[in-house]
Amino acid sequence: MNLENTQVQMRKGVLEYCILHIIARGETYASDMLDELTAARMIVVEGTLYPLLTRLKNSGLLEYKWVESKAGPPRKYYKLTTAGETFLNGLTETWNDLVHSTEMIRKKIIPV
């Protein structure tokens, strides 16, 4: 087993959840998402982020608008749709259950 490969897979597994949380706080530019993910040590590159944003948009979870920029081309700002908010709420419930279950196993506090 390769530890690094497993760590990458774990990060990929929660990346969509993290991106949805970032966008849920308000309209967000992709570059700002990358900065926040990098600061949180979620190793992400543009080649990973943009296809994921497109998939989420095509699934009806995100929408975007173009905003003119004084310092270059227009910027695409993403926000959650109502379906995206519902989806994120469902993921949050699942996340909370997983964290709870994992902690029970790690701390060996499973009731018999």
N, CA, C and O atoms as a GROMACS GRO file, in nm:
protein
  448
    1MET      N    1   0.084  -0.119   0.000
    1MET     CA    2   0.000   0.000   0.000
    1MET      C    3   0.088   0.124   0.000
    1MET      O    4   0.194   0.129   0.062
    2ASN      N    5   0.041   0.223  -0.071
    2ASN     CA    6   0.112   0.348  -0.078
    2ASN      C    7   0.032   0.453   0.001
    2ASN      O    8  -0.080   0.486  -0.035
    3LEU      N    9   0.091   0.503   0.108
    3LEU     CA   10   0.023   0.600   0.195
    3LEU      C   11  -0.019   0.724   0.117
    3LEU      O   12  -0.132   0.772   0.134
    4GLU      N   13   0.068   0.775   0.034
    4GLU     CA   14   0.037   0.898  -0.041
    4GLU      C   15  -0.084   0.879  -0.131
    4GLU      O   16  -0.168   0.968  -0.140
    5ASN      N   17  -0.094   0.765  -0.198
    5ASN     CA   18  -0.210   0.739  -0.285
    5ASN      C   19  -0.339   0.735  -0.204
    5ASN      O   20  -0.442   0.789  -0.247
    6THR      N   21  -0.334   0.673  -0.088
    6THR     CA   22  -0.453   0.666  -0.004
    6THR      C   23  -0.492   0.805   0.046
    6THR      O   24  -0.610   0.838   0.050
    7GLN      N   25  -0.394   0.886   0.083
    7GLN     CA   26  -0.422   1.022   0.127
    7GLN      C   27  -0.486   1.104   0.015
    7GLN      O   28  -0.580   1.180   0.040
    8VAL      N   29  -0.437   1.090  -0.106
    8VAL     CA   30  -0.494   1.161  -0.222
    8VAL      C   31  -0.639   1.119  -0.243
    8VAL      O   32  -0.725   1.204  -0.268
    9GLN      N   33  -0.667   0.991  -0.233
    9GLN     CA   34  -0.803   0.941  -0.252
    9GLN      C   35  -0.897   0.993  -0.143
    9GLN      O   36  -1.013   1.024  -0.170
   10MET      N   37  -0.847   1.003  -0.020
   10MET     CA   38  -0.929   1.057   0.088
   10MET      C   39  -0.963   1.203   0.060
   10MET      O   40  -1.077   1.245   0.079
   11ARG      N   41  -0.865   1.280   0.016
   11ARG     CA   42  -0.889   1.421  -0.016
   11ARG      C   43  -0.989   1.435  -0.130
   11ARG      O   44  -1.080   1.518  -0.123
   12LYS      N   45  -0.974   1.355  -0.233
   12LYS     CA   46  -1.066   1.360  -0.346
   12LYS      C   47  -1.208   1.329  -0.301
   12LYS      O   48  -1.305   1.385  -0.352
   13GLY      N   49  -1.220   1.240  -0.205
   13GLY     CA   50  -1.351   1.200  -0.156
   13GLY      C   51  -1.426   1.312  -0.087
   13GLY      O   52  -1.549   1.313  -0.088
   14VAL      N   53  -1.355   1.407  -0.028
   14VAL     CA   54  -1.422   1.517   0.042
   14VAL      C   55  -1.413   1.649  -0.034
   14VAL      O   56  -1.467   1.750   0.012
   15LEU      N   57  -1.347   1.651  -0.147
   15LEU     CA   58  -1.328   1.774  -0.222
   15LEU      C   59  -1.460   1.837  -0.266
   15LEU      O   60  -1.479   1.958  -0.249
   16GLU      N   61  -1.550   1.759  -0.320
   16GLU     CA   62  -1.679   1.811  -0.365
   16GLU      C   63  -1.754   1.874  -0.247
   16GLU      O   64  -1.813   1.981  -0.261
   17TYR      N   65  -1.752   1.808  -0.135
   17TYR     CA   66  -1.818   1.859  -0.014
   17TYR      C   67  -1.758   1.993   0.027
   17TYR      O   68  -1.831   2.086   0.060
   18CYS      N   69  -1.626   2.003   0.027
   18CYS     CA   70  -1.559   2.128   0.065
   18CYS      C   71  -1.591   2.240  -0.033
   18CYS      O   72  -1.616   2.353   0.009
   19ILE      N   73  -1.592   2.210  -0.160
   19ILE     CA   74  -1.622   2.311  -0.262
   19ILE      C   75  -1.765   2.363  -0.244
   19ILE      O   76  -1.789   2.483  -0.250
   20LEU      N   77  -1.858   2.273  -0.222
   20LEU     CA   78  -1.997   2.315  -0.202
   20LEU      C   79  -2.009   2.404  -0.078
   20LEU      O   80  -2.087   2.500  -0.078
   21HIS      N   81  -1.935   2.374   0.026
   21HIS     CA   82  -1.938   2.456   0.147
   21HIS      C   83  -1.882   2.596   0.119
   21HIS      O   84  -1.938   2.695   0.166
   22ILE      N   85  -1.775   2.604   0.046
   22ILE     CA   86  -1.716   2.734   0.012
   22ILE      C   87  -1.817   2.818  -0.066
   22ILE      O   88  -1.837   2.936  -0.037
   23ILE      N   89  -1.880   2.757  -0.165
   23ILE     CA   90  -1.976   2.829  -0.248
   23ILE      C   91  -2.101   2.866  -0.170
   23ILE      O   92  -2.163   2.969  -0.197
   24ALA      N   93  -2.138   2.784  -0.073
   24ALA     CA   94  -2.259   2.810   0.007
   24ALA      C   95  -2.249   2.940   0.086
   24ALA      O   96  -2.352   2.997   0.124
   25ARG      N   97  -2.129   2.988   0.111
   25ARG     CA   98  -2.112   3.112   0.187
   25ARG      C   99  -2.142   3.235   0.104
   25ARG      O  100  -2.156   3.345   0.159
   26GLY      N  101  -2.152   3.220  -0.027
   26GLY     CA  102  -2.180   3.333  -0.115
   26GLY      C  103  -2.113   3.314  -0.249
   26GLY      O  104  -2.029   3.226  -0.266
   27GLU      N  105  -2.150   3.398  -0.344
   27GLU     CA  106  -2.093   3.387  -0.479
   27GLU      C  107  -1.941   3.387  -0.471
   27GLU      O  108  -1.881   3.469  -0.401
   28THR      N  109  -1.880   3.294  -0.544
   28THR     CA  110  -1.737   3.271  -0.531
   28THR      C  111  -1.672   3.253  -0.667
   28THR      O  112  -1.728   3.189  -0.756
   29TYR      N  113  -1.556   3.310  -0.682
   29TYR     CA  114  -1.474   3.299  -0.801
   29TYR      C  115  -1.382   3.177  -0.785
   29TYR      O  116  -1.333   3.150  -0.675
   30ALA      N  117  -1.360   3.104  -0.892
   30ALA     CA  118  -1.283   2.979  -0.885
   30ALA      C  119  -1.143   2.999  -0.826
   30ALA      O  120  -1.096   2.916  -0.749
   31SER      N  121  -1.079   3.107  -0.862
   31SER     CA  122  -0.945   3.134  -0.809
   31SER      C  123  -0.947   3.148  -0.657
   31SER      O  124  -0.855   3.103  -0.588
   32ASP      N  125  -1.054   3.210  -0.604
   32ASP     CA  126  -1.067   3.222  -0.459
   32ASP      C  127  -1.088   3.085  -0.394
   32ASP      O  128  -1.039   3.059  -0.284
   33MET      N  129  -1.162   2.998  -0.463
   33MET     CA  130  -1.181   2.862  -0.412
   33MET      C  131  -1.047   2.791  -0.404
   33MET      O  132  -1.015   2.727  -0.303
   34LEU      N  133  -0.967   2.802  -0.510
   34LEU     CA  134  -0.836   2.738  -0.511
   34LEU      C  135  -0.749   2.789  -0.396
   34LEU      O  136  -0.682   2.711  -0.330
   35ASP      N  137  -0.752   2.920  -0.374
   35ASP     CA  138  -0.672   2.978  -0.265
   35ASP      C  139  -0.714   2.921  -0.130
   35ASP      O  140  -0.630   2.884  -0.048
   36GLU      N  141  -0.845   2.914  -0.108
   36GLU     CA  142  -0.894   2.863   0.021
   36GLU      C  143  -0.863   2.715   0.038
   36GLU      O  144  -0.822   2.672   0.147
   37LEU      N  145  -0.882   2.638  -0.067
   37LEU     CA  146  -0.852   2.494  -0.059
   37LEU      C  147  -0.703   2.471  -0.034
   37LEU      O  148  -0.665   2.384   0.044
   38THR      N  149  -0.620   2.550  -0.100
   38THR     CA  150  -0.475   2.537  -0.082
   38THR      C  151  -0.436   2.576   0.061
   38THR      O  152  -0.354   2.508   0.124
   39ALA      N  153  -0.494   2.685   0.112
   39ALA     CA  154  -0.463   2.728   0.248
   39ALA      C  155  -0.504   2.622   0.350
   39ALA      O  156  -0.442   2.609   0.455
   40ALA      N  157  -0.609   2.546   0.318
   40ALA     CA  158  -0.657   2.441   0.408
   40ALA      C  159  -0.582   2.309   0.384
   40ALA      O  160  -0.617   2.206   0.443
   41ARG      N  161  -0.481   2.312   0.299
   41ARG     CA  162  -0.398   2.196   0.267
   41ARG      C  163  -0.472   2.088   0.191
   41ARG      O  164  -0.435   1.970   0.195
   42MET      N  165  -0.577   2.129   0.119
   42MET     CA  166  -0.645   2.040   0.025
   42MET      C  167  -0.575   2.064  -0.109
   42MET      O  168  -0.603   2.164  -0.176
   43ILE      N  169  -0.488   1.976  -0.146
   43ILE     CA  170  -0.405   1.996  -0.264
   43ILE      C  171  -0.492   1.981  -0.389
   43ILE      O  172  -0.535   1.872  -0.424
   44VAL      N  173  -0.516   2.096  -0.456
   44VAL     CA  174  -0.605   2.098  -0.572
   44VAL      C  175  -0.540   2.184  -0.679
   44VAL      O  176  -0.476   2.285  -0.649
   45VAL      N  177  -0.556   2.142  -0.804
   45VAL     CA  178  -0.508   2.221  -0.916
   45VAL      C  179  -0.627   2.258  -1.003
   45VAL      O  180  -0.734   2.199  -0.992
   46GLU      N  181  -0.608   2.357  -1.089
   46GLU     CA  182  -0.716   2.402  -1.176
   46GLU      C  183  -0.774   2.287  -1.258
   46GLU      O  184  -0.895   2.282  -1.281
   47GLY      N  185  -0.689   2.196  -1.301
   47GLY     CA  186  -0.733   2.084  -1.383
   47GLY      C  187  -0.826   1.989  -1.310
   47GLY      O  188  -0.894   1.908  -1.373
   48THR      N  189  -0.829   1.997  -1.179
   48THR     CA  190  -0.922   1.918  -1.098
   48THR      C  191  -1.048   2.000  -1.068
   48THR      O  192  -1.159   1.948  -1.075
   49LEU      N  193  -1.029   2.128  -1.035
   49LEU     CA  194  -1.141   2.212  -0.992
   49LEU      C  195  -1.241   2.240  -1.104
   49LEU      O  196  -1.361   2.221  -1.086
   50TYR      N  197  -1.193   2.285  -1.218
   50TYR     CA  198  -1.285   2.327  -1.323
   50TYR      C  199  -1.375   2.215  -1.376
   50TYR      O  200  -1.495   2.239  -1.394
   51PRO      N  201  -1.324   2.095  -1.400
   51PRO     CA  202  -1.416   1.987  -1.441
   51PRO      C  203  -1.519   1.955  -1.332
   51PRO      O  204  -1.634   1.922  -1.364
   52LEU      N  205  -1.479   1.963  -1.206
   52LEU     CA  206  -1.573   1.937  -1.096
   52LEU      C  207  -1.681   2.044  -1.092
   52LEU      O  208  -1.799   2.013  -1.073
   53LEU      N  209  -1.643   2.171  -1.108
   53LEU     CA  210  -1.742   2.279  -1.112
   53LEU      C  211  -1.838   2.260  -1.228
   53LEU      O  212  -1.958   2.284  -1.213
   54THR      N  213  -1.788   2.220  -1.343
   54THR     CA  214  -1.874   2.196  -1.460
   54THR      C  215  -1.971   2.082  -1.432
   54THR      O  216  -2.089   2.092  -1.466
   55ARG      N  217  -1.923   1.975  -1.370
   55ARG     CA  218  -2.010   1.861  -1.338
   55ARG      C  219  -2.119   1.902  -1.239
   55ARG      O  220  -2.234   1.862  -1.254
   56LEU      N  221  -2.082   1.980  -1.137
   56LEU     CA  222  -2.180   2.027  -1.039
   56LEU      C  223  -2.283   2.119  -1.104
   56LEU      O  224  -2.402   2.114  -1.071
   57LYS      N  225  -2.238   2.203  -1.196
   57LYS     CA  226  -2.330   2.292  -1.268
   57LYS      C  227  -2.423   2.212  -1.356
   57LYS      O  228  -2.544   2.236  -1.358
   58ASN      N  229  -2.369   2.115  -1.430
   58ASN     CA  230  -2.451   2.032  -1.519
   58ASN      C  231  -2.550   1.946  -1.442
   58ASN      O  232  -2.652   1.905  -1.496
   59SER      N  233  -2.519   1.919  -1.315
   59SER     CA  234  -2.610   1.843  -1.229
   59SER      C  235  -2.717   1.931  -1.167
   59SER      O  236  -2.804   1.882  -1.096
   60GLY      N  237  -2.711   2.062  -1.192
   60GLY     CA  238  -2.810   2.154  -1.139
   60GLY      C  239  -2.784   2.200  -0.997
   60GLY      O  240  -2.871   2.259  -0.934
   61LEU      N  241  -2.663   2.174  -0.945
   61LEU     CA  242  -2.631   2.211  -0.808
   61LEU      C  243  -2.571   2.351  -0.797
   61LEU      O  244  -2.577   2.415  -0.692
   62LEU      N  245  -2.513   2.398  -0.908
   62LEU     CA  246  -2.451   2.531  -0.912
   62LEU      C  247  -2.505   2.608  -1.031
   62LEU      O  248  -2.555   2.550  -1.128
   63GLU      N  249  -2.493   2.739  -1.020
   63GLU     CA  250  -2.514   2.825  -1.135
   63GLU      C  251  -2.405   2.931  -1.128
   63GLU      O  252  -2.339   2.946  -1.025
   64TYR      N  253  -2.386   3.003  -1.235
   64TYR     CA  254  -2.284   3.106  -1.234
   64TYR      C  255  -2.331   3.228  -1.310
   64TYR      O  256  -2.426   3.223  -1.388
   65LYS      N  257  -2.261   3.337  -1.286
   65LYS     CA  258  -2.285   3.458  -1.363
   65LYS      C  259  -2.149   3.519  -1.396
   65LYS      O  260  -2.052   3.503  -1.322
   66TRP      N  261  -2.146   3.588  -1.506
   66TRP     CA  262  -2.026   3.658  -1.549
   66TRP      C  263  -2.027   3.798  -1.490
   66TRP      O  264  -2.128   3.867  -1.495
   67VAL      N  265  -1.913   3.840  -1.436
   67VAL     CA  266  -1.900   3.974  -1.380
   67VAL      C  267  -1.780   4.041  -1.448
   67VAL      O  268  -1.670   3.985  -1.451
   68GLU      N  269  -1.803   4.160  -1.502
   68GLU     CA  270  -1.694   4.233  -1.567
   68GLU      C  271  -1.584   4.264  -1.466
   68GLU      O  272  -1.610   4.290  -1.349
   69SER      N  273  -1.461   4.260  -1.514
   69SER     CA  274  -1.346   4.287  -1.429
   69SER      C  275  -1.269   4.406  -1.487
   69SER      O  276  -1.252   4.416  -1.608
   70LYS      N  277  -1.224   4.495  -1.400
   70LYS     CA  278  -1.145   4.610  -1.445
   70LYS      C  279  -1.002   4.570  -1.477
   70LYS      O  280  -0.929   4.644  -1.544
   71ALA      N  281  -0.962   4.454  -1.429
   71ALA     CA  282  -0.823   4.409  -1.446
   71ALA      C  283  -0.815   4.284  -1.533
   71ALA      O  284  -0.740   4.192  -1.500
   72GLY      N  285  -0.891   4.279  -1.642
   72GLY     CA  286  -0.882   4.163  -1.728
   72GLY      C  287  -1.017   4.117  -1.777
   72GLY      O  288  -1.114   4.194  -1.779
   73PRO      N  289  -1.023   3.991  -1.817
   73PRO     CA  290  -1.148   3.938  -1.872
   73PRO      C  291  -1.256   3.923  -1.765
   73PRO      O  292  -1.225   3.928  -1.645
   74PRO      N  293  -1.381   3.906  -1.806
   74PRO     CA  294  -1.488   3.886  -1.708
   74PRO      C  295  -1.461   3.762  -1.623
   74PRO      O  296  -1.392   3.669  -1.666
   75ARG      N  297  -1.515   3.762  -1.502
   75ARG     CA  298  -1.497   3.650  -1.409
   75ARG      C  299  -1.629   3.576  -1.392
   75ARG      O  300  -1.736   3.636  -1.392
   76LYS      N  301  -1.617   3.447  -1.376
   76LYS     CA  302  -1.733   3.362  -1.354
   76LYS      C  303  -1.747   3.338  -1.204
   76LYS      O  304  -1.658   3.281  -1.141
   77TYR      N  305  -1.860   3.382  -1.147
   77TYR     CA  306  -1.887   3.363  -1.005
   77TYR      C  307  -1.994   3.256  -0.988
   77TYR      O  308  -2.100   3.261  -1.051
   78TYR      N  309  -1.965   3.160  -0.901
   78TYR     CA  310  -2.054   3.046  -0.878
   78TYR      C  311  -2.137   3.067  -0.753
   78TYR      O  312  -2.092   3.130  -0.657
   79LYS      N  313  -2.259   3.013  -0.755
   79LYS     CA  314  -2.342   3.009  -0.634
   79LYS      C  315  -2.425   2.881  -0.639
   79LYS      O  316  -2.447   2.823  -0.745
   80LEU      N  317  -2.470   2.839  -0.521
   80LEU     CA  318  -2.552   2.718  -0.512
   80LEU      C  319  -2.694   2.747  -0.560
   80LEU      O  320  -2.747   2.856  -0.540
   81THR      N  321  -2.754   2.649  -0.623
   81THR     CA  322  -2.895   2.654  -0.655
   81THR      C  323  -2.971   2.600  -0.533
   81THR      O  324  -2.910   2.554  -0.437
   82THR      N  325  -3.102   2.606  -0.538
   82THR     CA  326  -3.182   2.546  -0.430
   82THR      C  327  -3.152   2.396  -0.421
   82THR      O  328  -3.141   2.341  -0.312
   83ALA      N  329  -3.140   2.332  -0.536
   83ALA     CA  330  -3.106   2.189  -0.536
   83ALA      C  331  -2.968   2.167  -0.476
   83ALA      O  332  -2.945   2.066  -0.409
   84GLY      N  333  -2.876   2.259  -0.501
   84GLY     CA  334  -2.742   2.249  -0.443
   84GLY      C  335  -2.743   2.262  -0.293
   84GLY      O  336  -2.670   2.192  -0.223
   85GLU      N  337  -2.828   2.352  -0.242
   85GLU     CA  338  -2.840   2.368  -0.097
   85GLU      C  339  -2.895   2.240  -0.033
   85GLU      O  340  -2.848   2.197   0.072
   86THR      N  341  -2.996   2.182  -0.097
   86THR     CA  342  -3.054   2.057  -0.046
   86THR      C  343  -2.951   1.945  -0.050
   86THR      O  344  -2.939   1.867   0.045
   87PHE      N  345  -2.876   1.936  -0.159
   87PHE     CA  346  -2.773   1.835  -0.175
   87PHE      C  347  -2.666   1.851  -0.067
   87PHE      O  348  -2.624   1.753  -0.005
   88LEU      N  349  -2.622   1.975  -0.044
   88LEU     CA  350  -2.521   2.001   0.058
   88LEU      C  351  -2.572   1.963   0.197
   88LEU      O  352  -2.498   1.908   0.277
   89ASN      N  353  -2.698   1.993   0.226
   89ASN     CA  354  -2.754   1.953   0.355
   89ASN      C  355  -2.750   1.801   0.372
   89ASN      O  356  -2.718   1.752   0.480
   90GLY      N  357  -2.782   1.728   0.266
   90GLY     CA  358  -2.775   1.582   0.271
   90GLY      C  359  -2.633   1.533   0.293
   90GLY      O  360  -2.609   1.441   0.371
   91LEU      N  361  -2.537   1.596   0.223
   91LEU     CA  362  -2.397   1.558   0.242
   91LEU      C  363  -2.351   1.589   0.384
   91LEU      O  364  -2.273   1.514   0.442
   92THR      N  365  -2.398   1.699   0.440
   92THR     CA  366  -2.359   1.735   0.576
   92THR      C  367  -2.409   1.632   0.676
   92THR      O  368  -2.337   1.596   0.769
   93GLU      N  369  -2.530   1.585   0.659
   93GLU     CA  370  -2.582   1.479   0.746
   93GLU      C  371  -2.495   1.354   0.734
   93GLU      O  372  -2.461   1.292   0.835
   94THR      N  373  -2.461   1.317   0.612
   94THR     CA  374  -2.376   1.200   0.590
   94THR      C  375  -2.239   1.220   0.652
   94THR      O  376  -2.185   1.130   0.716
   95TRP      N  377  -2.181   1.340   0.634
   95TRP     CA  378  -2.050   1.372   0.690
   95TRP      C  379  -2.054   1.358   0.843
   95TRP      O  380  -1.966   1.296   0.902
   96ASN      N  381  -2.156   1.416   0.905
   96ASN     CA  382  -2.166   1.409   1.051
   96ASN      C  383  -2.178   1.265   1.099
   96ASN      O  384  -2.117   1.228   1.200
   97ASP      N  385  -2.254   1.183   1.028
   97ASP     CA  386  -2.266   1.041   1.064
   97ASP      C  387  -2.132   0.970   1.049
   97ASP      O  388  -2.094   0.891   1.136
   98LEU      N  389  -2.060   0.999   0.940
   98LEU     CA  390  -1.930   0.935   0.918
   98LEU      C  391  -1.829   0.975   1.025
   98LEU      O  392  -1.755   0.891   1.076
   99VAL      N  393  -1.825   1.103   1.058
   99VAL     CA  394  -1.733   1.150   1.162
   99VAL      C  395  -1.766   1.082   1.294
   99VAL      O  396  -1.676   1.036   1.364
  100HIS      N  397  -1.892   1.076   1.328
  100HIS     CA  398  -1.934   1.013   1.453
  100HIS      C  399  -1.894   0.864   1.455
  100HIS      O  400  -1.838   0.815   1.553
  101SER      N  401  -1.924   0.793   1.347
  101SER     CA  402  -1.892   0.650   1.339
  101SER      C  403  -1.742   0.626   1.345
  101SER      O  404  -1.695   0.535   1.412
  102THR      N  405  -1.667   0.710   1.274
  102THR     CA  406  -1.522   0.695   1.272
  102THR      C  407  -1.463   0.719   1.411
  102THR      O  408  -1.374   0.646   1.455
  103GLU      N  409  -1.513   0.820   1.479
  103GLU     CA  410  -1.464   0.848   1.614
  103GLU      C  411  -1.500   0.735   1.711
  103GLU      O  412  -1.422   0.702   1.800
  104MET      N  413  -1.617   0.677   1.693
  104MET     CA  414  -1.654   0.563   1.778
  104MET      C  415  -1.555   0.448   1.759
  104MET      O  416  -1.514   0.384   1.856
  105ILE      N  417  -1.518   0.423   1.636
  105ILE     CA  418  -1.423   0.314   1.607
  105ILE      C  419  -1.286   0.350   1.656
  105ILE      O  420  -1.220   0.267   1.720
  106ARG      N  421  -1.239   0.472   1.628
  106ARG     CA  422  -1.104   0.514   1.671
  106ARG      C  423  -1.090   0.508   1.821
  106ARG      O  424  -0.985   0.470   1.873
  107LYS      N  425  -1.195   0.546   1.893
  107LYS     CA  426  -1.186   0.554   2.038
  107LYS      C  427  -1.244   0.429   2.105
  107LYS      O  428  -1.249   0.419   2.227
  108LYS      N  429  -1.285   0.334   2.023
  108LYS     CA  430  -1.339   0.207   2.071
  108LYS      C  431  -1.449   0.229   2.173
  108LYS      O  432  -1.444   0.177   2.284
  109ILE      N  433  -1.549   0.308   2.135
  109ILE     CA  434  -1.662   0.337   2.224
  109ILE      C  435  -1.793   0.284   2.165
  109ILE      O  436  -1.899   0.344   2.181
  110ILE      N  437  -1.782   0.173   2.097
  110ILE     CA  438  -1.900   0.114   2.035
  110ILE      C  439  -1.977   0.037   2.141
  110ILE      O  440  -1.921  -0.052   2.206
  111PRO      N  441  -2.104   0.070   2.159
  111PRO     CA  442  -2.183  -0.002   2.259
  111PRO      C  443  -2.203  -0.149   2.218
  111PRO      O  444  -2.221  -0.181   2.100
  112VAL      N  445  -2.200  -0.233   2.316
  112VAL     CA  446  -2.215  -0.377   2.288
  112VAL      C  447  -2.356  -0.419   2.319
  112VAL      O  448  -2.390  -0.536   2.302
   0.00000   0.00000   0.00000
